[in-house]
Structures are given as C-alpha cells and as structure tokens.
Amino acid sequence: EVQLVESGGGLVQAGGSLRLSCAASGFTFDAYAIGWFRQAPGKEREGVSCISNRGASTYYADSVKGRFTISRDNAKNTVYLQMNSLKPEDTAVYYCYAASIQWSGVYDYWGQGTQVTVSS
C-alpha cells in the first residue's frame, strides 16, 4: 500500500512557527519529487513548495519564499516543511504530494492533509 501521512499542523499565532512532516511508505521514496500544496476554504489548491527526488533542487511560491523551507531525509522516507513567520493568510489544509515519471508512466499520490491555522 502507498501512504503519505502528514503531521505537525495546528494552531499558532501570527509570527510563530510550525514544522510539517510527510511520512511516506509503499513506494521507492528517493525516486519521487515531493511537493506541499495548500487549500483554504473557497480557494483553489495551490502549490507551496517542492523538492526534487534527491533534494538538490527546491521551489517556493512567492508568497512563502524566505519564510518556508522544504527538506527531505530519504533515509527516513520523510519530507519536512519548516514554516516561520506565519501569517493568517497561511491558514489552510496542507497536503503532501509525491510524483515520479518512470518508463512505464507517471505515478503520483496525495496525502490526506493537515490543518494549519494562524491566528491574528
């Protein structure tokens, strides 16, 4: 079975920090790029950050650049999103996403999401 399990969400005051984790199992973790997406009520799901399969390349949305840091520990099959200087507009459900392009096709998986709420 393929699983992506997010954890670390919660309630935090503006200016505070949270560290999200995405624990993966059931697939070859280091063959997959991992991304974090978020969705607030009434809004489209948006990409927040992503990291290449071995961690050499990263991407950040302009709205979080300089505040969030993505990293991965392939030995632990886990990806992290360190979120600092949080703002109320960061409030959303955060989802972990894994994707790989292989010879047989494209494979992708979603986690169930974890709620992040930032109070003003």
Salt bridges, closest charged atoms under 4 A:
GLU46 OE2 - ARG38 NE 2.77
ASP90 OD1 - ARG38 NH1 2.96
ASP90 OD2 - ARG67 NH1 2.77
